[in-house]
Amino acid sequence: MIDGDADQTHPKRKSQRSGRSIVAIVAIYAALVILALIFLLPFYLIVRASLSSEADLTSPHWTFFPTTLHWSNFKELFTDIPMKTGLKNSAIIGIVQTLGQIVLASMPAMAWPDSLPPRQQGLLCHRGHPDDPGAVTFIPSYVLVSWLGWVSTLRGLIVPGLFSGFAAFLFRQYFLGFP
C-alpha cells in the first residue's frame, strides 16, 4: 500500500495530522511575534524618549506615549550638539581602523605558514595578548597615548585600535584555506 492510499482509507489520520500541524504553526508564529515585540521594545523606547519632553522623561508616572510630541528635539540635536562633527569623526575612525587592521593584520598572518613549528610558537605568543580584557589594557593604553601627547586627538583613538592579534589570527585562518 502506498502512503497516499493509507490516507484515503483512514481520513481521520490526515485530519489529525493537519490539525496538529496547524496548532504547531500557530504556536510557532505566536512565539515569533512575541520575540519580535521583545526585540523591538528598545527601539520603541528610543523613539518614545526622543519625542518626549524633559517633564515626560523625568515623570514618575510612565505612559506609553508622550503627552505631546516634541519634533523639535531632532532639530536641537543637530543645532545644540556638534553632531555632524561626531558623525564625521566616527566615520574617520571606523574607516581608518578597518583599513589599518586589514593591512597590519594581514602581514603577520602571511608570515605564519602552518608548516613551520617555530613560527607556530610565535603565533601563540602573538595570540596571547588579545585575550586580555579591555579593562586590563585600557589604563596602559591611556598612559601610552598620554605620554605621546595624543589625548583628545583622532590619533589617540585610532592608533591603539590598529593592532589586533585576533585580526591577525583570523587572517591566518583564512590564508590557511588557500591551496
Summary of the structure (lengths in Angstrom):
residues: 179
radius of gyration: 28.6
end to end distance: 52.6
largest distance: 86.0
contacts: 371
relative contact order: 0.07
helix: 78%
strand: 0%
